[in-house]
Amino acid sequence: MQTSKLVQVINAHCEGENGAVVTGGVLHIPGESMLDKLNYLNNEGRALQKFLCFEPRGVPHGSFNVLCAPTREDADAGFIILQPDGAHPMSGSNAICVTTVLLETGTIPMIEPETIVKLDTAAGLVTAVASCINGKCKEVTLSMAPSFVERLDVEVNYQGSSIRGDVAFGGDYYAVVDVEQLGLSIEPSQATELFSRGVELVQLFNQQISVQHPLLPSINKISYVMFRQVKGEVIKTCTTLKPGRCDRSPCGTGSSANLAIMHKRGLVDEGQQFITESIIGSQFKVKLAGVSSMCGRETVLPEITGRAWIYGTQQLSIDPSDPFQEGFVLADTWGPYIQELDV
């Protein structure tokens, strides 16, 4: 086999959401901080994201998590999330995949019954507490980035109706919309419709409100719409992502943003826990671990608990004669927004 690149990948999913972990073949990502590295991968370093995420190697759903040495002394490992639309600062499901892979491969020694792993991300330090037994990582609890509300009750005009959403940061910026406003429900048969509405709405919310993280200059747009549906004591969620899919997991950063919203509305108190459920029925436990402040605004400290499973390994390579070294996408599989991917 002739190859100009060879990348080792361990395949894992968290509650149904693919979160592959790149364990070899990427030696160095320029940047002094994880945010610098993220910005590099979103600009001059985009070739790695294209190679991993686009066809023939990639698929529309899921992520590649690139491991790297931490940039801060209090972290054990760093990682950056690559998805078809670019590099992202933080994801609960991906952090759970990364923690599980680090421990179950022995990259970080597993200590039973509990191992603490500190992850350096572009959204800040994330502490993962893994419950371990017989060499297996049974579940992972993440102390997520401080989350806060940007604005409640933002209204946008959509298809002749006024749609209301709450905008909050939970590791990325979200507009959280009660799905009943659209006459839809969160279930697999409506995934295409949910995605289509979600990516149209995120553009409208970005036109209506400007956001800027107080400490992270490059985090300055609403990335996702997350639909919400309350069913008894369970909150169903569906995060919609370009170029054409719905998050298979309950979405850790989206659930963190929603937790900040619920606290702001007086619906959850410190120490309380509830369940979020994804479009495929998988679940996270979400806990309000504490309340703090950052740059003059109130923040909540979320804890997200979920599970991940390793299901395979890959070696991805490039033959120098391959005309599709940076990959390609087609609208039949990837959805109607492929022009925004800058293939």
C-alpha positions as CSV (number, residue, x, y, z in Angstrom):
1,M,0.0,0.0,0.0
2,Q,1.3,3.4,-1.0
3,T,0.1,6.3,1.3
4,S,1.0,9.9,2.0
5,K,-1.1,9.9,5.2
6,L,-2.0,7.3,7.8
7,V,-4.4,8.1,10.6
8,Q,-5.5,5.7,13.4
9,V,-9.1,6.0,14.6
10,I,-11.0,4.3,17.3
11,N,-14.8,4.3,16.6
12,A,-17.1,5.0,19.5
13,H,-20.6,6.3,20.1
14,C,-22.2,8.0,23.0
15,E,-25.9,7.2,23.4
16,G,-26.1,6.7,19.6
17,E,-24.1,9.7,18.5
18,N,-20.9,8.7,16.6
19,G,-17.7,10.2,18.2
20,A,-14.6,8.7,16.6
21,V,-11.3,9.4,18.3
22,V,-8.2,10.1,16.3
23,T,-5.4,8.4,18.3
24,G,-2.5,8.5,15.9
25,G,-1.2,10.1,12.7
26,V,-1.7,13.7,13.8
27,L,1.4,14.9,15.5
28,H,1.0,18.6,15.9
29,I,-1.7,21.2,15.7
30,P,-0.3,24.8,15.8
31,G,-1.5,27.1,18.6
32,E,-0.7,28.0,22.2
33,S,-4.2,27.3,23.5
34,M,-6.9,24.9,22.5
35,L,-8.9,27.9,21.1
36,D,-5.9,28.8,19.0
37,K,-5.8,25.2,17.7
38,L,-9.5,25.3,16.9
39,N,-9.1,28.5,15.0
40,Y,-6.2,27.0,13.0
41,L,-8.3,24.0,12.1
42,N,-11.1,26.2,11.0
43,N,-8.9,28.2,8.7
44,E,-5.5,27.2,7.2
45,G,-5.7,23.8,8.7
46,R,-9.0,22.7,7.2
47,A,-7.4,19.9,5.1
48,L,-7.6,17.6,8.1
49,Q,-11.3,18.2,8.7
50,K,-12.0,17.6,5.0
51,F,-9.9,14.4,4.9
52,L,-11.7,12.9,7.9
53,C,-15.3,14.2,7.6
54,F,-16.1,14.2,3.9
55,E,-16.7,11.2,1.6
56,P,-15.3,8.6,0.9
57,R,-14.1,8.4,4.5
58,G,-16.6,10.4,6.4
59,V,-20.4,10.5,6.8
60,P,-22.8,13.3,7.6
61,H,-23.6,12.2,11.1
62,G,-21.0,12.1,13.9
63,S,-17.7,13.7,14.7
64,F,-13.9,13.0,14.7
65,N,-12.2,14.0,18.0
66,V,-8.5,14.8,17.5
67,L,-6.5,14.1,20.6
68,C,-3.5,16.3,21.4
69,A,-1.4,17.2,24.3
70,P,-3.0,19.6,26.8
71,T,-2.1,23.3,26.7
72,R,-2.7,23.8,30.4
73,E,-1.0,22.1,33.4
74,D,-4.2,21.0,35.1
75,A,-5.4,18.9,32.2
76,D,-4.6,15.3,31.2
77,A,-5.4,15.5,27.5
78,G,-6.8,17.9,25.0
79,F,-9.1,17.4,22.1
80,I,-10.8,19.3,19.3
81,I,-14.1,18.2,17.6
82,L,-14.2,18.0,13.8
83,Q,-17.5,17.9,12.1
84,P,-18.5,18.4,8.4
85,D,-19.1,22.1,9.0
86,G,-15.9,22.7,10.8
87,A,-14.1,22.5,14.2
88,H,-16.1,23.0,17.4
89,P,-15.1,23.9,20.9
90,M,-17.0,21.4,23.0
91,S,-19.5,18.5,23.0
92,G,-20.8,16.4,25.8
93,S,-21.3,13.3,23.8
94,N,-17.8,13.6,22.2
95,A,-16.2,14.3,25.6
96,I,-17.8,11.1,26.9
97,C,-16.5,9.2,23.9
98,V,-13.0,10.6,24.4
99,T,-12.9,9.8,28.1
100,T,-14.1,6.2,27.4
101,V,-11.5,5.7,24.7
102,L,-8.7,7.1,26.8
103,L,-9.5,4.8,29.7
104,E,-10.4,1.6,27.9
105,T,-7.3,1.7,25.7
106,G,-5.0,2.4,28.6
107,T,-3.9,5.8,27.3
108,I,-4.8,7.1,30.7
109,P,-4.6,4.5,33.5
110,M,-8.1,3.3,34.6
111,I,-8.6,3.3,38.4
112,E,-11.6,1.4,39.7
113,P,-14.2,2.2,40.9
114,E,-13.7,5.9,39.7
115,T,-11.2,7.7,37.4
116,I,-11.0,11.4,37.0
117,V,-9.9,12.7,33.6
118,K,-9.4,16.5,33.0
119,L,-9.9,17.5,29.4
120,D,-8.5,20.7,27.8
121,T,-11.1,22.1,25.4
122,A,-11.5,25.3,23.5
123,A,-14.5,26.1,25.7
124,G,-12.5,25.6,28.9
125,L,-11.4,22.8,31.3
126,V,-13.9,19.9,31.4
127,T,-13.6,17.4,34.3
128,A,-14.8,13.8,33.6
129,V,-15.5,11.4,36.4
130,A,-15.7,7.9,35.0
131,S,-17.4,5.0,36.9
132,C,-15.2,1.9,36.1
133,I,-15.6,-1.8,36.7
134,N,-13.8,-4.8,35.3
135,G,-11.9,-2.7,32.8
136,K,-15.1,-1.1,31.5
137,C,-16.0,2.6,31.6
138,K,-19.7,2.2,32.7
139,E,-20.7,5.8,32.6
140,V,-19.1,9.3,32.6
141,T,-20.2,12.4,34.4
142,L,-18.9,15.6,32.9
143,S,-18.5,18.9,34.7
144,M,-19.4,21.1,31.8
145,A,-18.3,24.7,31.0
146,P,-20.1,27.4,32.9
147,S,-23.3,28.0,31.1
148,F,-25.5,31.1,30.9
149,V,-28.5,32.7,29.3
150,E,-27.9,35.3,26.6
151,R,-31.5,36.3,26.2
152,L,-35.0,34.8,26.8
153,D,-38.0,35.0,24.5
154,V,-36.3,36.0,21.3
155,E,-38.9,36.2,18.5
156,V,-38.3,35.5,14.8
157,N,-40.7,35.6,11.9
158,Y,-40.8,32.2,10.3
159,Q,-43.1,31.1,7.5
160,G,-45.6,33.8,8.5
161,S,-45.6,32.9,12.2
162,S,-43.8,34.3,15.2
163,I,-41.4,31.6,16.7
164,R,-40.0,32.2,20.1
165,G,-36.7,30.8,21.4
166,D,-34.3,31.2,24.3
167,V,-30.6,31.8,23.5
168,A,-28.0,30.4,25.8
169,F,-24.4,29.2,26.0
170,G,-23.6,25.7,27.1
171,G,-20.2,25.1,25.5
172,D,-21.5,26.6,22.3
173,Y,-24.4,29.0,21.6
174,Y,-27.9,27.5,21.1
175,A,-31.3,28.8,20.4
176,V,-33.7,26.5,22.3
177,V,-37.2,26.3,20.7
178,D,-40.3,24.5,22.0
179,V,-41.1,22.2,19.1
180,E,-44.9,22.4,19.5
181,Q,-44.7,25.9,18.0
182,L,-44.0,24.3,14.7
183,G,-46.6,21.6,15.0
184,L,-44.0,18.9,15.2
185,S,-42.8,16.3,17.8
186,I,-39.4,14.9,18.5
187,E,-39.5,11.4,16.9
188,P,-37.5,9.5,14.3
189,S,-40.1,9.8,11.6
190,Q,-39.9,13.6,11.7
191,A,-36.1,13.9,11.7
192,T,-35.9,15.4,8.2
193,E,-38.5,18.0,8.9
194,L,-36.9,18.9,12.3
195,F,-33.5,19.3,10.6
196,S,-34.9,21.4,7.8
197,R,-36.7,23.8,10.2
198,G,-33.8,23.9,12.6
199,V,-31.2,25.1,10.1
200,E,-33.5,27.7,8.7
201,L,-34.3,29.0,12.2
202,V,-30.7,29.3,13.3
203,Q,-30.1,31.7,10.4
204,L,-33.0,33.8,11.6
205,F,-31.9,33.8,15.2
206,N,-28.4,35.0,14.2
207,Q,-30.0,37.8,12.2
208,Q,-32.1,38.8,15.3
209,I,-29.5,38.7,18.0
210,S,-25.7,39.1,18.3
211,V,-23.8,37.0,20.8
212,Q,-20.3,37.1,22.0
213,H,-18.7,34.9,24.7
214,P,-17.2,37.2,27.3
215,L,-13.9,35.3,27.5
216,L,-13.6,33.5,24.1
217,P,-13.5,36.0,21.3
218,S,-14.0,33.6,18.4
219,I,-17.2,32.1,19.9
220,N,-19.6,34.7,18.5
221,K,-22.5,33.1,16.7
222,I,-25.5,30.8,17.5
223,S,-24.3,27.5,16.2
224,Y,-27.4,25.3,16.6
225,V,-31.2,25.3,17.2
226,M,-32.1,22.7,19.7
227,F,-35.8,21.7,19.8
228,R,-37.3,20.9,23.2
229,Q,-40.4,18.9,24.2
230,V,-41.4,18.3,27.8
231,K,-43.0,14.9,28.4
232,G,-43.7,14.5,32.1
233,E,-40.4,14.5,34.0
234,V,-38.4,13.9,30.8
235,I,-37.2,16.6,28.5
236,K,-36.9,15.4,24.9
237,T,-34.3,17.3,22.8
238,C,-33.2,17.4,19.2
239,T,-30.2,19.4,18.1
240,T,-30.1,20.2,14.4
241,L,-26.8,20.4,12.6
242,K,-25.7,21.3,9.1
243,P,-25.3,20.0,6.5
244,G,-28.3,17.7,7.1
245,R,-28.8,15.8,10.4
246,C,-30.1,15.6,13.9
247,D,-28.0,14.8,16.9
248,R,-28.6,11.2,17.9
249,S,-27.7,11.8,21.5
250,P,-29.5,14.1,24.0
251,C,-26.7,16.7,23.3
252,G,-24.6,17.6,26.3
253,T,-23.8,21.2,25.4
254,G,-27.4,21.8,24.3
255,S,-28.7,20.3,27.6
256,S,-26.3,22.6,29.5
257,A,-27.7,25.6,27.7
258,N,-31.2,24.4,28.4
259,L,-30.3,24.0,32.1
260,A,-29.2,27.6,32.2
261,I,-32.5,28.6,30.7
262,M,-34.5,26.5,33.2
263,H,-32.7,28.0,36.1
264,K,-33.2,31.5,34.8
265,R,-36.9,30.7,34.6
266,G,-37.0,29.3,38.1
267,L,-37.7,25.7,37.0
268,V,-34.7,24.0,38.5
269,D,-32.8,24.6,41.7
270,E,-29.2,23.9,42.7
271,G,-28.7,20.2,43.3
272,Q,-31.7,19.1,41.2
273,Q,-31.4,16.5,38.5
274,F,-33.6,15.6,35.5
275,I,-33.4,13.4,32.4
276,T,-33.0,14.5,28.8
277,E,-33.9,12.1,26.1
278,S,-32.8,12.1,22.4
279,I,-34.8,11.6,19.2
280,I,-33.8,7.8,19.4
281,G,-34.7,7.4,23.0
282,S,-31.2,7.5,24.6
283,Q,-30.8,9.5,27.8
284,F,-28.5,11.8,29.7
285,K,-28.8,12.7,33.4
286,V,-28.5,16.5,33.8
287,K,-27.7,18.0,37.2
288,L,-27.4,21.7,38.4
289,A,-24.2,21.2,40.4
290,G,-23.8,24.9,41.3
291,V,-24.3,28.5,40.5
292,S,-21.5,31.0,39.9
293,S,-20.8,34.2,38.0
294,M,-18.5,35.2,35.1
295,C,-17.8,38.7,33.9
296,G,-20.8,40.1,35.8
297,R,-23.3,37.5,34.6
298,E,-24.8,34.5,36.4
299,T,-23.7,31.1,35.3
300,V,-24.8,27.6,36.1
301,L,-22.4,24.6,36.5
302,P,-24.0,21.6,34.7
303,E,-23.1,18.0,35.2
304,I,-24.0,15.6,32.3
305,T,-23.9,11.8,32.8
306,G,-24.0,9.4,29.8
307,R,-22.4,6.3,28.4
308,A,-20.2,5.5,25.4
309,W,-19.2,2.3,23.7
310,I,-16.2,1.4,21.5
311,Y,-17.3,-0.6,18.4
312,G,-14.3,-0.7,16.0
313,T,-11.1,0.7,14.8
314,Q,-9.9,2.2,11.5
315,Q,-6.8,3.1,9.6
316,L,-7.5,5.9,7.2
317,S,-5.0,6.7,4.5
318,I,-4.5,8.7,1.3
319,D,-3.1,7.2,-1.9
320,P,-1.1,9.9,-3.6
321,S,-2.9,9.1,-6.9
322,D,-6.3,9.5,-5.3
323,P,-8.1,12.5,-7.0
324,F,-10.4,12.9,-4.0
325,Q,-7.8,13.4,-1.3
326,E,-9.8,16.1,0.4
327,G,-13.1,14.4,0.0
328,F,-16.4,15.4,-1.5
329,V,-20.1,15.7,-0.6
330,L,-23.4,15.2,-2.5
331,A,-26.8,16.7,-1.6
332,D,-28.6,13.4,-1.9
333,T,-26.9,12.3,1.4
334,W,-25.6,15.4,2.9
335,G,-28.6,17.7,2.6
336,P,-29.2,21.0,0.7
337,Y,-26.6,23.1,2.5
338,I,-23.4,21.5,1.0
339,Q,-22.4,24.8,-0.6
340,E,-21.8,26.2,2.9
341,L,-19.2,23.5,3.6
342,D,-16.6,25.0,1.3
343,V,-15.5,21.6,0.0
